[in-house]
Amino acid sequence: MGYFFRVNWEFHLALLFVNIANLIFSKDRLLETSKQFLQEVRLLDLSFKILLGIVAILIISQCSSLPYIIDNETYYIQSIKWLNEYGFVKGLANLHPFLAQMSGWHIAQSAFTFSFLNIPFNDLSGFCLLVGNVFSITKLNAYFKNKNRLYLTVGLLPVANVFLFQFINAPSPDLPVYIITLIIIFIFIENFKNASASIFKVLALLAVFSFYIKPTSVLLLLFPLIYFIIHIRVLRYEILYVVSFGSLIILTFIIKNCLTSGYPLFPFTGFAINTDYTLPTELANFYVDLTRRYAFHLSSPEFSDISEWQLFFHWLMLPGLHGIFNKISIALLIVAPIFIYRFYNKKSVWIVYAAMCLQMICLYATSPQYRFFFNFILVFGFLFAALVFNHKRLIFPLLFLSTMLTAVTIFIPVNLSPLSKNKLMVENSTLSLSNVIFPAENSKTENKYIQEQQGSLIYYSQDNSSIFWITGNAPLPAVSREQLEYIKERYGYIPQLRGKSLNDGFYSKRVAE
């Protein structure tokens, strides 16, 4: 519905009726599921109940503060605003190419924004991290009873909260991929030798959903595929259900891309549909090249003149978080086989390692940003940490320390300039007293916008912005004046309305026309 109609009060009215019907016809199953969940929480050790309560309070606090992620200012906010006001608009990429990469996570967030209430809800990622912590803590509680190291591996997720919290006050699709990856790999390894139709469906649904919200996670589809091949005799009758659901999701992904950019597999630009609103090839390639170069922090001339070996070494030695996690990624690829052979010598774990290698190869060939690979850094980081922190006397101090550090980043400003040169990211977002009652705005940029006109397009641009792609929380349609002028001068295109209203979409017009 969010594809062809706006996700506004009409959508929620229809959703209310659907939920009422679901409650009526599935009441027993919903009650049983709720009882099982509550029972699992009741069985938690008191210390874990306290930890879970503290984490929940910290998540709510972080979600009430200003967003930290820079992508929130360039296209997250605007993606959700377009969905809330118009649904998918044809040729939206002609206005701003980043809008073509609207994620399924943004579609989900648009349903939970409740824009008609005029309250800045923007925190679906916070709920996702809470679900991940609940899953993790229940497994850690079970570890102290079954001594299964896999349960400990997943149970260490709260240790990473100090980093993951920076993703939750904006609808970043990276965060749910991290959580889903951890769950998929746990289920895959835990049930590798046990054929189960329900397990196969869960693996497939999670992997397909992860691809839908973040196409760079496509290799997660290997896990349900391998599980199916291993147990094909038992699972062959389930393939129709999984293929049908998967095809529906992929079709939805293609429709979204066709509508917003004219490229069914955007950002892959090898095939485009012939429409007046299709993003010109030069602009599509400009976006793709820019995305790849961004991972190396190189200009176009620098990128063209550098050798492959120099490029790799430059990427490895990048400053800040990029360089740190790039080095960790390569170190994992090298040392993981040693640790796996010594401590986790199972076929299922070797398959996970192979998937990590393939993920790294694919990303390096496209856009090797550490956040696209961080899901496997988490998994193998926890696998190795579980070899050391495997007793209560070590685990609880580690959890306490990580929780304290997480709280510090929420309530105390921290200078992050050694880790990032972006002026919007040199200091963490902290909770103010007013945010206890009213959540902060969805944007940390100044709410000052000027109205501009370019041909038939009347748009809003942030006043005195020094960031090329920035749009913030500007009224629709929003685009940076610097971006528009650059594309006009460099490529000879300007975005124009296809009709009389924004709902008609946009196309790129040659300046000479």
NUMI-304146 format. One record per residue (C-alpha): residue number from 1; residue in three letters; x, y, z. Coordinates in steps of 0.25 Angstrom, whole numbers. Each point is the difference from the previous one (the first is absolute). Layout:
% residues N
REC  num  residuo     c1     c2     c3
REC  NUM      ALA      X      Y      Z
...
END
This chain:
% residues 513
REC  num  residuo     c1     c2     c3
REC    1      MET      0      0      0
REC    2      GLY     12      9      3
REC    3      TYR      4     -1    -14
REC    4      PHE    -12      6     -7
REC    5      PHE     -6      8     11
REC    6      ARG      5      8     11
REC    7      VAL      3     -6     13
REC    8      ASN     -9      9      8
REC    9      TRP    -13      0      8
REC   10      GLU     -7     -8    -11
REC   11      PHE     11    -11      1
REC   12      HIS     -1     -1     15
REC   13      LEU    -15     -1      0
REC   14      ALA      1    -12    -10
REC   15      LEU     11     -6      9
REC   16      LEU     -9      2     12
REC   17      PHE    -11     -9     -7
REC   18      VAL     10    -10     -4
REC   19      ASN      6     -1     14
REC   20      ILE    -14     -1      6
REC   21      ALA     -3    -12    -10
REC   22      ASN     13     -6      4
REC   23      LEU     -3      1     14
REC   24      ILE    -13     -7     -1
REC   25      PHE      4    -11     -9
REC   26      SER     14     -3      6
REC   27      LYS     -3      4     15
REC   28      ASP      4    -14      5
REC   29      ARG     13      0     -7
REC   30      LEU      4     14      4
REC   31      LEU     -4     -3     14
REC   32      GLU      9    -12      0
REC   33      THR     12      7     -6
REC   34      SER     -2     12     10
REC   35      LYS      0    -10     12
REC   36      GLN     12     -7     -5
REC   37      PHE      8     13     -1
REC   38      LEU     -4      4     14
REC   39      GLN      3    -13      5
REC   40      GLU     14      1     -6
REC   41      VAL      2     13      6
REC   42      ARG     -5     -5     14
REC   43      LEU     11    -11     -1
REC   44      LEU     11     10     -1
REC   45      ASP     10      2     11
REC   46      LEU     -3     12      9
REC   47      SER     13      7     -5
REC   48      PHE     -4     -2    -15
REC   49      LYS    -14      6      3
REC   50      ILE      7     12      6
REC   51      LEU      9      1    -12
REC   52      LEU    -11     -1    -10
REC   53      GLY     -8     11      8
REC   54      ILE     12      9      0
REC   55      VAL      3     -3    -15
REC   56      ALA    -15      3     -3
REC   57      ILE      1     14      7
REC   58      LEU     13      3     -7
REC   59      ILE     -6     -3    -14
REC   60      ILE    -12      9      3
REC   61      SER      9     11      5
REC   62      GLN      9     -1    -13
REC   63      CYS    -12      0     -9
REC   64      SER     -5     13      7
REC   65      SER     13      7     -4
REC   66      LEU      4      6    -13
REC   67      PRO      4    -10    -11
REC   68      TYR     15     -2     -2
REC   69      ILE      1     -6    -14
REC   70      ILE      3      9    -12
REC   71      ASP     -8     -8     -9
REC   72      ASN    -12      4      8
REC   73      GLU      2     14     -5
REC   74      THR      3     -3    -14
REC   75      TYR    -12    -10     -4
REC   76      TYR     -6     -8     12
REC   77      ILE     -9     12      5
REC   78      GLN     -4      4    -15
REC   79      SER     -3    -15     -4
REC   80      ILE     -9     -1     12
REC   81      LYS     -7     13     -3
REC   82      TRP     -2     -4    -15
REC   83      LEU     -6    -13      5
REC   84      ASN     -9      7     10
REC   85      GLU     -5     10     -9
REC   86      TYR     -1     -6    -14
REC   87      GLY      5    -15      0
REC   88      PHE     10     -3    -11
REC   89      VAL      2     11    -10
REC   90      LYS      4     -2    -14
REC   91      GLY     14      4     -3
REC   92      LEU      3      5     14
REC   93      ALA     15     -3     -3
REC   94      ASN      0     11     -9
REC   95      LEU     -2     10     11
REC   96      HIS     10     -7      9
REC   97      PRO      7    -13     -4
REC   98      PHE      1     -5     15
REC   99      LEU    -15     -1      0
REC  100      ALA      1    -11    -10
REC  101      GLN      6     -9     11
REC  102      MET    -12      1      9
REC  103      SER      1    -12      9
REC  104      GLY    -11    -10      4
REC  105      TRP      4      5     14
REC  106      HIS     -5     14     -3
REC  107      ILE    -13     -5     -5
REC  108      ALA     -2     -7     13
REC  109      GLN      4     13      7
REC  110      SER     -9      8     -8
REC  111      ALA    -12     -9      6
REC  112      PHE      5      3     14
REC  113      THR      3     15     -2
REC  114      PHE    -15      3      2
REC  115      SER      3     13     -7
REC  116      PHE    -15      5      1
REC  117      LEU      3      1     15
REC  118      ASN     11     10     -2
REC  119      ILE      9     -7     10
REC  120      PRO     15     -3     -4
REC  121      PHE     -1    -15      1
REC  122      ASN     13     -6     -8
REC  123      ASP      4    -11      9
REC  124      LEU     -3    -14     -6
REC  125      SER     14     -3      1
REC  126      GLY      0      2     15
REC  127      PHE    -11    -11      1
REC  128      CYS      8     -9     -9
REC  129      LEU     12      1      9
REC  130      LEU     -9     -3     12
REC  131      VAL     -5    -12     -7
REC  132      GLY     14     -4     -2
REC  133      ASN      4      2     14
REC  134      VAL    -12     -8      5
REC  135      PHE      4    -12     -9
REC  136      SER     15      2      4
REC  137      ILE     -2      0     15
REC  138      THR    -10    -12      0
REC  139      LYS     11     -8     -7
REC  140      LEU     11      5     10
REC  141      ASN     -9     -4     11
REC  142      ALA     -2    -14     -7
REC  143      TYR     16     -1     -1
REC  144      PHE      2     -1     15
REC  145      LYS     -9    -12      0
REC  146      ASN      4     -8    -13
REC  147      LYS     14      6     -2
REC  148      ASN     -2      0    -15
REC  149      ARG     11     10     -5
REC  150      LEU     -9      4    -11
REC  151      TYR    -10      6     10
REC  152      LEU     11      8      6
REC  153      THR      4      5    -13
REC  154      VAL    -14      6     -3
REC  155      GLY     -1      4     15
REC  156      LEU     11     10     -1
REC  157      LEU     -8      9     -9
REC  158      PRO     -2     11     11
REC  159      VAL     15      2      0
REC  160      ALA     -1      6    -13
REC  161      ASN    -11     10      4
REC  162      VAL      9     11      2
REC  163      PHE      3      0    -15
REC  164      LEU    -14     -5     -5
REC  165      PHE     -7     11      8
REC  166      GLN      5     11    -10
REC  167      PHE     -9     -7    -10
REC  168      ILE    -13      0      7
REC  169      ASN     -5     14      0
REC  170      ALA     -1      0    -15
REC  171      PRO     -6    -10     -9
REC  172      SER     13     -6     -5
REC  173      PRO     -2    -14     -7
REC  174      ASP     14     -4      5
REC  175      LEU     -5     -3     14
REC  176      PRO    -11    -10     -3
REC  177      VAL     10     -7    -10
REC  178      TYR     10     -2     12
REC  179      ILE    -11     -5      9
REC  180      ILE     -6     -9    -11
REC  181      THR     14     -6     -4
REC  182      LEU      2     -4     15
REC  183      ILE    -13     -7      1
REC  184      ILE      1     -7    -14
REC  185      ILE     14     -5      3
REC  186      PHE     -4     -5     14
REC  187      ILE    -12     -7     -6
REC  188      PHE      8     -6    -11
REC  189      ILE     11     -5      8
REC  190      GLU     -9     -5     11
REC  191      ASN     -9     -8     -9
REC  192      PHE     10     -4    -11
REC  193      LYS     -2    -15      1
REC  194      ASN    -15      1      4
REC  195      ALA    -10      1    -12
REC  196      SER    -12      9      4
REC  197      ALA    -10      6     -9
REC  198      SER     -2     11     10
REC  199      ILE     15      3      1
REC  200      PHE      1      1    -15
REC  201      LYS    -11     10     -1
REC  202      VAL      6      8     11
REC  203      LEU     13      1     -6
REC  204      ALA     -5      3    -14
REC  205      LEU    -10     11      5
REC  206      LEU     11      7      8
REC  207      ALA     10     -1    -11
REC  208      VAL     -9      5    -11
REC  209      PHE     -5     11     10
REC  210      SER     15      4      2
REC  211      PHE      2      1    -15
REC  212      TYR    -12      8     -1
REC  213      ILE      4     11     10
REC  214      LYS     15     -1     -4
REC  215      PRO      4     -7    -14
REC  216      THR     15      0      5
REC  217      SER     -5    -11      9
REC  218      VAL     -3     -9    -12
REC  219      LEU      9    -11      4
REC  220      LEU     -8     -3     13
REC  221      LEU     -9     -7    -10
REC  222      LEU     11    -11     -1
REC  223      PHE     -4     -5     14
REC  224      PRO    -15     -5     -3
REC  225      LEU      5     -4    -14
REC  226      ILE     11     -9      6
REC  227      TYR    -10     -5     11
REC  228      PHE    -10     -4    -11
REC  229      ILE     11     -7     -8
REC  230      ILE      5     -8     12
REC  231      HIS    -14     -4      4
REC  232      ILE     -7      0    -14
REC  233      ARG     -7    -14      3
REC  234      VAL     -8      6     11
REC  235      LEU     -1     14     -4
REC  236      ARG     -4     -2    -15
REC  237      TYR    -15      3      3
REC  238      GLU      3     13      6
REC  239      ILE      8      6    -11
REC  240      LEU    -13      5     -7
REC  241      TYR     -4      9     12
REC  242      VAL     14      6      2
REC  243      VAL      2      2    -15
REC  244      SER    -14      7     -1
REC  245      PHE      3      9     12
REC  246      GLY     14      3     -5
REC  247      SER     -5      3    -14
REC  248      LEU    -10     10      5
REC  249      ILE     11      7      8
REC  250      ILE      9      1    -12
REC  251      LEU    -11      5     -9
REC  252      THR     -3     11     11
REC  253      PHE     15      4      0
REC  254      ILE      0      0    -16
REC  255      ILE    -13      8      0
REC  256      LYS      5     10     10
REC  257      ASN     13      2     -9
REC  258      CYS     -8      1    -13
REC  259      LEU     -9     11      6
REC  260      THR     11      9      7
REC  261      SER     12     -2    -10
REC  262      GLY     -4     -8    -12
REC  263      TYR     10    -10      3
REC  264      PRO     -6    -13      5
REC  265      LEU     13     -4      7
REC  266      PHE      5     13      4
REC  267      PRO     11      4      3
REC  268      PHE      4    -10    -11
REC  269      THR     -2      8    -12
REC  270      GLY      2    -11    -11
REC  271      PHE    -15      0     -3
REC  272      ALA    -10     11      0
REC  273      ILE    -15      1     -4
REC  274      ASN     -3     10    -11
REC  275      THR     -8     11      7
REC  276      ASP      0     15      0
REC  277      TYR      4      0     15
REC  278      THR     12    -10     -1
REC  279      LEU     12      6      7
REC  280      PRO     10      3    -12
REC  281      THR     11    -10     -1
REC  282      GLU     11     11      3
REC  283      LEU     -7      4     13
REC  284      ALA     -2    -15      4
REC  285      ASN     15     -3     -2
REC  286      PHE      4     13      7
REC  287      TYR     -8     -5     12
REC  288      VAL      6    -14     -1
REC  289      ASP     15      5     -2
REC  290      LEU     -2     10     12
REC  291      THR     -5    -12      9
REC  292      ARG     12     -8     -3
REC  293      ARG     10     11      1
REC  294      TYR     -6      4     13
REC  295      ALA      4    -13      6
REC  296      PHE     15      4     -3
REC  297      HIS     -1     15      3
REC  298      LEU      6      4    -14
REC  299      SER     -4     10    -10
REC  300      SER     -3     -5    -15
REC  301      PRO     14      4     -5
REC  302      GLU      7     -7     12
REC  303      PHE     -8    -12     -2
REC  304      SER      3     -1    -14
REC  305      ASP     15      1      1
REC  306      ILE      2    -10     12
REC  307      SER      4    -14     -2
REC  308      GLU     -8    -12      6
REC  309      TRP     11     -3     11
REC  310      GLN      1     15      3
REC  311      LEU    -15      1      1
REC  312      PHE     -1    -12     10
REC  313      PHE     11      6      8
REC  314      HIS     -6     13      0
REC  315      TRP    -14     -6      4
REC  316      LEU      7     -8     11
REC  317      MET      7     12      6
REC  318      LEU    -12     10      0
REC  319      PRO     -1      9     12
REC  320      GLY    -11     -2     11
REC  321      LEU    -10    -11      1
REC  322      HIS      1     -3    -14
REC  323      GLY     15     -4      1
REC  324      ILE     -2     -7     13
REC  325      PHE    -11     -9     -5
REC  326      ASN      6     -2    -13
REC  327      LYS     12     -6      7
REC  328      ILE     -8     -8      9
REC  329      SER     -8     -6    -12
REC  330      ILE     13     -5     -7
REC  331      ALA      6     -5     13
REC  332      LEU    -13     -8      2
REC  333      LEU      2     -6    -14
REC  334      ILE     14     -4      3
REC  335      VAL     -1     -6     15
REC  336      ALA    -14     -5      0
REC  337      PRO      3    -14     -7
REC  338      ILE     10     -2     11
REC  339      PHE    -10      2     11
REC  340      ILE    -11     -7     -7
REC  341      TYR      9    -12     -2
REC  342      ARG      5      0     15
REC  343      PHE    -13      3      7
REC  344      TYR    -12      0    -10
REC  345      ASN      3    -11    -10
REC  346      LYS    -14     -3     -5
REC  347      LYS     -5      1    -14
REC  348      SER    -10     10      3
REC  349      VAL     10     10      6
REC  350      TRP      9     -2    -13
REC  351      ILE    -12      4     -8
REC  352      VAL     -2     12      8
REC  353      TYR     15      4     -2
REC  354      ALA     -2     -3    -15
REC  355      ALA    -12      9     -1
REC  356      MET      9     11      7
REC  357      CYS     11     -1    -10
REC  358      LEU    -10      1    -12
REC  359      GLN     -7     12      7
REC  360      MET     14      7      1
REC  361      ILE      4     -3    -14
REC  362      CYS    -14      5     -6
REC  363      LEU      1     13      9
REC  364      TYR     14      3     -4
REC  365      ALA     -4     -1    -15
REC  366      THR    -11     10      3
REC  367      SER      0      8     12
REC  368      PRO      9     -5     11
REC  369      GLN     -6      8     12
REC  370      TYR      2     -6     13
REC  371      ARG    -15      1      4
REC  372      PHE     -4     -9    -11
REC  373      PHE     10    -11      6
REC  374      PHE     -2      3     15
REC  375      ASN    -11    -11      1
REC  376      PHE     11    -11     -2
REC  377      ILE     10      8      9
REC  378      LEU    -10     -1     11
REC  379      VAL     -2    -15     -2
REC  380      PHE     14     -4     -1
REC  381      GLY      4     10     11
REC  382      PHE    -10     -6      9
REC  383      LEU      5    -14     -4
REC  384      PHE     14      3      4
REC  385      ALA     -4      8     13
REC  386      ALA     -8    -12      5
REC  387      LEU     13     -8      1
REC  388      VAL      5     10     10
REC  389      PHE    -12      6      7
REC  390      ASN     -7    -14      4
REC  391      HIS     -2      2     15
REC  392      LYS     -9      8      8
REC  393      ARG     11      7      7
REC  394      LEU      5      5    -14
REC  395      ILE    -13      2     -7
REC  396      PHE     -8      8     10
REC  397      PRO     11     11      1
REC  398      LEU      1      1    -15
REC  399      LEU    -15      2     -1
REC  400      PHE      1     10     12
REC  401      LEU     11      8     -7
REC  402      SER     -7      0    -14
REC  403      THR    -13      4      6
REC  404      MET      7     12      8
REC  405      LEU      7      4    -13
REC  406      THR    -13      0     -7
REC  407      ALA     -6      9     10
REC  408      VAL     11      9      0
REC  409      THR     -2      3    -15
REC  410      ILE    -14      3      2
REC  411      PHE      1     10     11
REC  412      ILE     14      6     -1
REC  413      PRO      6      7    -13
REC  414      VAL     12     -8     -6
REC  415      ASN     10      6     -9
REC  416      LEU      0     -9    -12
REC  417      SER      8      8    -10
REC  418      PRO     12    -11      0
REC  419      LEU    -10     -9     -5
REC  420      SER     -7      9    -10
REC  421      LYS      2     13     -8
REC  422      ASN    -14      2     -3
REC  423      LYS     -5     12      8
REC  424      LEU    -13     -6      3
REC  425      MET      6    -12      6
REC  426      VAL     12      5      8
REC  427      GLU     -9      0     13
REC  428      ASN    -10    -10      4
REC  429      SER    -15      3      2
REC  430      THR     -3      1     15
REC  431      LEU    -14      0      7
REC  432      SER     -4     14      5
REC  433      LEU    -10      2     11
REC  434      SER    -11      4     -9
REC  435      ASN      1    -13     -8
REC  436      VAL     -5     -8     12
REC  437      ILE    -14      5     -3
REC  438      PHE      1      4    -15
REC  439      PRO      9     -7     -9
REC  440      ALA     11      8     -8
REC  441      GLU     -3      3    -15
REC  442      ASN      4     -9    -11
REC  443      SER     11      8     -5
REC  444      LYS     12      6      7
REC  445      THR      2     11    -11
REC  446      GLU     -5     14      2
REC  447      ASN    -15      1     -5
REC  448      LYS      3     12     -9
REC  449      TYR     -4     -2    -15
REC  450      ILE     -1      9    -12
REC  451      GLN    -10     -2    -11
REC  452      GLU      7      0    -14
REC  453      GLN     -5     -3    -14
REC  454      GLN      6     -7    -12
REC  455      GLY     -9      0    -12
REC  456      SER    -13     -6      4
REC  457      LEU      6     -6     13
REC  458      ILE     -2      8     13
REC  459      TYR      8     -6     11
REC  460      TYR      6      2     14
REC  461      SER     15      1      3
REC  462      GLN      6      1     13
REC  463      ASP      6     14      2
REC  464      ASN     15      0      2
REC  465      SER      2    -15     -1
REC  466      SER     15     -4     -2
REC  467      ILE     -4    -15     -3
REC  468      PHE     -3     -3    -14
REC  469      TRP    -11    -10      1
REC  470      ILE     -7      6     12
REC  471      THR    -15      2      1
REC  472      GLY     -3     -2     14
REC  473      ASN    -15      2      4
REC  474      ALA     -3     10    -11
REC  475      PRO    -14      0     -6
REC  476      LEU     -3     -8    -13
REC  477      PRO      7      0    -10
REC  478      ALA     13      2      7
REC  479      VAL     14      0     -7
REC  480      SER     13      7      2
REC  481      ARG      2     13     -8
REC  482      GLU     15     -4     -1
REC  483      GLN     -4    -14     -5
REC  484      LEU     -9      5    -11
REC  485      GLU      9     10     -5
REC  486      TYR     12    -10      0
REC  487      ILE     -8    -10     -9
REC  488      LYS     -5     11     -9
REC  489      GLU     14      5     -3
REC  490      ARG      7    -13      0
REC  491      TYR    -11     -9     -7
REC  492      GLY     -9     11     -6
REC  493      TYR    -13     -6      7
REC  494      ILE    -10      7      9
REC  495      PRO    -12     -7      7
REC  496      GLN    -14      4     -5
REC  497      LEU    -14     -4      4
REC  498      ARG     -7    -10    -10
REC  499      GLY    -13      7      3
REC  500      LYS     -7     10      8
REC  501      SER      2     -6     14
REC  502      LEU     11     -7      7
REC  503      ASN     -8    -13     -1
REC  504      ASP      2     -1    -15
REC  505      GLY     15     -1      3
REC  506      PHE     13      5     -6
REC  507      TYR      9     -1    -12
REC  508      SER     14      5     -4
REC  509      LYS     -1     11    -11
REC  510      ARG     12      4     -8
REC  511      VAL      4     14      3
REC  512      ALA      1      3    -15
REC  513      GLU    -15     -5     -3
END
